[in-house]
Amino acid sequence: MKAWVVDRCGPIDRGPLRRVEREPPTPAPGQILVRISCCGVCRTDLHLAEGDLSPRRPQTTPGHEIVGHVEALGIGAHRFRIGDRVGVAWLGHTDGVCRYCRRGDENLCPGAAFTGWDRDGGYADACVADEEFAYPLPSGLSDEQAAPLLCAGIIGYRALLAARVPAGGSVALYGFGGSAHLTAQVALHLGLRVHVLTRGEHNKSLAAALRVDSVGDERERPPERVDSAILFAPAGDLVPVALQALDAGGTLAVAGIYLSEIPSLNYETDLFRERSVRSVTANTRRDGEEFLRLADRFRLRATTVAYPMSEAPAALSDLAHGRFRGAAVLHNP
């Protein structure tokens, strides 16, 4: 089969990815072999290719927004049948016995393995996945529509929960790509006021099309003091900007796995009056299941741009340079 691998980390336009031929993987006990129809392109894949996120193994295949069909079952795998459509997301495995897993915080498991980082992901013809970490997908979503939900959607949903927006309250979203445009839809369905602060006309026009309450540049103040904020852009210098937009008692949730350096914070102007900042680390399966139910119920629709799998580097380059709005999705022929 064909697969893209991170050959040597570096700027995406210098070609850190290389396409290789390799034998299809064999599912281990409790795993499934998934023939991949498409895979969403996530900014985490870009961070891995460029080295912002340190590789954990050589020649890793990126991609963790995978949609495909079960082609083979490992010994003891019984949750799915051959031919079932499934989704494979970022969280690929946990030990199930550590204190974090036992208390319901499996996203913090020290033995966790992540798709497209610790194990080969979806920029390929096929992959294996632990069956307990794969998701059945709502029938009303096409493969292309389902792919971005599996990371951009799930992580955005967890960030929205972490931001602790009160009922009927307001939330500011900093950065407006694949994840934020899905989070905004959930927030609007929940009756929240949504203010988008972002750069790039593609992102601004998408936010306006979704009828959010306001759209502005990333360093502008929203038109009201907000109850909560979510930072999707990997820009640490926006942390004080977002904190200063919060009302008393507000929470800023940082949604990305990578963030550039945060400048020093001023206690009085940035944090006083019980404003807080917290990170979002991966997701639990419960988050994924809840979000996919909401996506089906609210009929969420991702704005997507299709690329053939052979053009994965171009899709990542276009993501890096903001050449499209919404989410890119790679398709196998």
Legacy VTK file of the C-alpha trace (Angstrom):
# vtk DataFile Version 3.0
C-alpha trace
ASCII
DATASET POLYDATA
POINTS 333 float
0.000 0.000 0.000
1.007 3.661 -0.287
1.546 5.902 2.716
2.972 9.321 3.468
5.621 9.508 6.215
7.388 12.348 7.991
10.835 11.828 6.509
12.671 14.780 8.040
10.944 17.545 9.992
11.133 21.003 8.491
9.077 23.784 6.891
6.227 22.236 4.928
7.280 23.913 1.690
10.667 22.166 1.911
9.111 18.733 1.627
9.249 16.991 5.027
6.792 14.321 3.811
7.722 11.416 1.575
5.417 8.856 -0.029
6.475 5.238 0.428
5.317 1.738 -0.429
4.886 -0.647 2.487
3.025 -3.812 3.381
-0.483 -3.274 4.770
-0.492 -3.591 8.570
-1.899 -6.666 10.278
-4.409 -6.061 13.086
-3.234 -7.281 16.491
-5.672 -8.858 18.974
-8.498 -6.399 19.651
-7.660 -4.304 16.589
-9.325 -3.708 13.243
-7.793 -3.061 9.836
-9.399 -0.012 8.245
-9.341 0.607 4.505
-9.199 4.395 4.425
-11.564 6.341 2.214
-10.525 9.773 3.454
-8.610 11.580 6.181
-8.991 15.112 7.437
-5.991 17.442 7.546
-5.370 18.793 11.036
-2.983 21.520 12.162
-1.419 18.926 14.471
-0.248 17.094 11.333
1.451 20.307 10.241
3.093 20.704 13.657
4.407 17.139 13.403
5.752 17.622 9.863
7.468 20.894 10.741
8.866 19.675 14.061
6.867 21.919 16.418
5.546 18.630 17.784
8.498 16.298 18.292
8.142 12.961 16.448
7.939 9.953 18.760
9.079 7.443 16.160
10.778 7.597 12.759
8.843 7.522 9.491
5.457 8.053 11.109
2.387 8.368 8.903
0.376 11.420 10.060
-3.384 11.772 10.145
-6.014 11.196 12.809
-9.339 12.205 11.258
-9.810 8.878 9.519
-12.929 7.540 7.840
-12.945 4.097 6.301
-14.380 0.606 6.307
-13.375 -2.401 8.371
-11.436 -4.811 6.169
-10.121 -7.327 8.699
-10.488 -8.200 12.381
-7.756 -9.096 14.831
-8.199 -11.988 17.233
-10.942 -11.208 19.732
-12.207 -8.132 17.884
-15.991 -8.294 17.822
-17.350 -4.750 18.115
-17.553 -4.215 14.338
-18.225 -6.346 11.309
-16.330 -6.503 8.038
-17.555 -3.618 5.875
-18.711 -1.377 8.718
-17.911 2.315 8.322
-15.851 3.652 11.214
-13.976 6.735 12.332
-10.517 6.696 13.904
-9.492 9.724 15.955
-6.473 11.158 17.810
-6.778 9.119 21.022
-5.817 5.606 19.948
-5.111 3.705 23.156
-4.934 4.038 26.937
-3.761 1.626 29.606
-7.177 1.590 31.304
-5.699 1.045 34.777
-3.871 4.229 35.773
-5.450 6.700 38.199
-6.440 9.019 35.361
-8.255 6.287 33.468
-9.964 5.056 36.632
-11.324 8.513 37.425
-12.560 9.132 33.868
-9.680 11.309 32.636
-8.247 8.876 30.099
-7.017 11.799 27.983
-4.319 12.290 30.648
-3.218 8.635 30.697
0.624 8.432 30.721
0.371 5.240 28.669
-1.837 6.791 25.982
-0.994 6.300 22.317
-2.113 8.750 19.662
-3.024 8.080 16.060
-0.608 9.665 13.616
1.986 10.298 16.348
2.673 7.108 18.323
1.225 4.875 15.619
0.699 5.272 11.896
-2.281 7.339 10.884
-4.535 8.124 7.989
-2.322 9.597 5.248
-2.297 6.119 3.730
-4.395 3.452 2.063
-5.027 1.578 5.329
-4.310 1.627 9.051
-4.983 -0.431 12.151
-6.860 0.804 15.214
-7.925 -0.535 18.594
-11.579 -1.379 18.062
-12.554 0.127 21.435
-11.235 3.496 20.259
-12.995 3.536 16.879
-16.336 5.275 16.411
-19.424 4.228 14.479
-20.396 7.242 12.373
-23.817 8.866 11.875
-25.325 7.622 8.619
-26.404 11.120 7.591
-22.818 12.303 7.107
-20.722 11.667 4.012
-17.159 10.451 4.483
-15.804 13.906 3.687
-18.180 15.588 6.134
-17.438 13.068 8.884
-13.629 13.313 8.745
-13.133 16.787 10.331
-15.490 15.887 13.162
-13.035 13.286 14.447
-10.499 15.780 15.788
-11.427 19.336 14.890
-14.964 18.713 16.093
-14.202 16.620 19.164
-11.388 18.839 20.448
-13.452 21.961 19.852
-16.298 20.423 21.830
-13.996 19.563 24.739
-12.588 23.105 24.632
-16.114 24.512 24.767
-16.814 22.426 27.865
-13.487 23.484 29.408
-14.294 27.156 28.798
-17.288 26.852 31.138
-19.632 29.108 29.186
-22.748 29.773 31.289
-26.179 29.105 29.794
-27.092 31.968 27.487
-23.595 33.401 27.823
-20.937 34.610 25.423
-17.750 33.076 24.067
-14.917 34.538 21.980
-13.133 32.265 19.512
-9.557 33.242 18.580
-8.617 31.706 15.239
-11.259 30.284 12.946
-10.180 27.193 11.059
-11.355 23.597 10.953
-12.022 23.273 14.672
-13.443 26.691 15.493
-15.988 26.689 12.672
-17.501 23.482 14.080
-17.350 24.727 17.675
-19.136 27.904 16.654
-22.008 25.886 15.231
-22.387 23.900 18.452
-22.270 27.089 20.527
-24.902 28.787 18.386
-27.182 25.742 18.620
-26.801 25.899 22.402
-28.009 29.509 22.395
-24.662 31.161 23.141
-23.401 34.446 21.735
-20.325 33.840 19.599
-17.656 36.423 18.769
-14.922 35.459 16.295
-11.505 37.145 16.363
-9.310 35.966 13.517
-7.099 36.982 10.635
-7.539 36.204 6.957
-10.515 37.021 4.784
-11.309 33.329 4.195
-11.806 32.782 7.915
-13.749 35.986 8.418
-16.118 35.266 5.548
-16.766 31.754 6.875
-17.565 33.120 10.339
-19.931 35.687 8.853
-21.636 32.997 6.776
-22.340 31.035 9.955
-24.042 34.138 11.388
-21.954 34.503 14.501
-22.640 37.585 16.578
-19.524 39.489 15.543
-16.337 39.094 13.523
-13.154 41.050 14.104
-9.378 40.996 13.842
-7.610 38.736 16.309
-6.243 41.602 18.418
-9.471 43.585 18.570
-11.749 43.541 21.590
-15.089 41.801 21.095
-18.111 44.121 21.412
-18.800 42.900 24.964
-16.868 41.459 27.877
-17.188 37.739 27.268
-17.892 34.991 29.768
-15.435 32.618 28.113
-12.873 32.375 25.355
-11.199 29.612 23.364
-7.799 30.034 21.742
-7.553 27.888 18.612
-4.663 29.755 16.981
-1.244 28.380 18.068
-0.147 31.891 19.057
0.898 32.329 22.678
0.943 36.108 22.334
-2.858 36.018 22.053
-3.227 34.631 25.592
-3.112 38.071 27.298
-5.297 39.502 24.533
-7.957 36.885 25.199
-7.676 37.169 28.983
-8.233 40.925 28.810
-11.450 40.309 26.856
-12.894 38.142 29.634
-15.421 39.341 32.151
-14.806 38.666 35.848
-14.777 34.940 36.569
-14.239 34.073 32.919
-12.191 31.165 31.592
-9.840 30.984 28.623
-9.404 27.457 27.221
-6.341 26.831 25.030
-7.346 24.185 22.510
-4.130 23.380 20.648
-1.519 20.713 21.311
1.177 23.272 20.436
1.422 26.923 21.439
4.187 29.435 20.849
5.690 31.167 23.873
3.269 33.020 26.123
4.481 36.502 27.103
4.584 37.439 30.774
1.163 38.140 32.236
0.210 41.108 34.378
-1.716 39.873 37.390
-3.956 42.945 37.688
-4.873 43.398 34.021
-4.819 39.768 32.848
-5.856 37.501 35.741
-7.324 39.422 38.659
-11.067 39.098 39.408
-10.852 35.323 39.111
-10.125 35.073 35.409
-8.443 31.771 34.603
-6.627 29.992 31.801
-6.558 26.235 31.253
-5.238 23.894 28.598
-7.131 21.207 26.721
-5.300 17.903 26.364
-6.582 15.438 23.769
-10.056 14.038 24.477
-11.825 11.130 26.076
-13.961 8.651 24.182
-16.913 10.057 26.078
-16.209 13.463 24.500
-16.170 11.861 21.055
-19.400 9.964 21.576
-21.211 13.016 22.975
-19.986 15.268 20.199
-20.933 12.868 17.391
-24.440 12.601 18.838
-24.690 16.398 18.906
-23.299 16.638 15.372
-26.062 14.325 14.184
-28.748 16.075 16.222
-27.720 19.600 15.185
-26.921 18.540 11.611
-23.504 20.140 11.794
-21.818 20.703 8.466
-18.114 21.156 8.017
-16.883 23.481 5.302
-14.439 21.241 3.460
-11.949 21.332 0.605
-11.136 17.999 -1.051
-7.627 16.932 -2.090
-6.473 13.607 -3.537
-4.298 11.642 -1.103
-1.412 12.104 -3.537
-1.484 15.855 -2.754
-1.128 15.648 1.023
1.901 18.025 1.095
-0.035 20.593 -0.929
-2.975 20.374 1.483
-0.676 20.961 4.465
1.031 23.850 2.664
-2.329 25.435 1.894
-3.289 25.019 5.553
-0.054 26.666 6.683
-0.602 29.634 4.376
-4.340 30.025 4.995
-5.326 29.358 1.383
-8.703 27.782 2.144
-11.458 28.177 4.676
-12.755 25.362 6.846
-11.049 21.963 6.705
-9.089 20.056 4.077
-9.858 16.371 3.505
-7.632 13.883 1.678
-9.367 11.249 -0.481
-8.146 7.877 -1.620
-9.178 6.927 -5.169
LINES 1 334
333 0 1 2 3 4 5 6 7 8 9 10 11 12 13 14 15 16 17 18 19 20 21 22 23 24 25 26 27 28 29 30 31 32 33 34 35 36 37 38 39 40 41 42 43 44 45 46 47 48 49 50 51 52 53 54 55 56 57 58 59 60 61 62 63 64 65 66 67 68 69 70 71 72 73 74 75 76 77 78 79 80 81 82 83 84 85 86 87 88 89 90 91 92 93 94 95 96 97 98 99 100 101 102 103 104 105 106 107 108 109 110 111 112 113 114 115 116 117 118 119 120 121 122 123 124 125 126 127 128 129 130 131 132 133 134 135 136 137 138 139 140 141 142 143 144 145 146 147 148 149 150 151 152 153 154 155 156 157 158 159 160 161 162 163 164 165 166 167 168 169 170 171 172 173 174 175 176 177 178 179 180 181 182 183 184 185 186 187 188 189 190 191 192 193 194 195 196 197 198 199 200 201 202 203 204 205 206 207 208 209 210 211 212 213 214 215 216 217 218 219 220 221 222 223 224 225 226 227 228 229 230 231 232 233 234 235 236 237 238 239 240 241 242 243 244 245 246 247 248 249 250 251 252 253 254 255 256 257 258 259 260 261 262 263 264 265 266 267 268 269 270 271 272 273 274 275 276 277 278 279 280 281 282 283 284 285 286 287 288 289 290 291 292 293 294 295 296 297 298 299 300 301 302 303 304 305 306 307 308 309 310 311 312 313 314 315 316 317 318 319 320 321 322 323 324 325 326 327 328 329 330 331 332
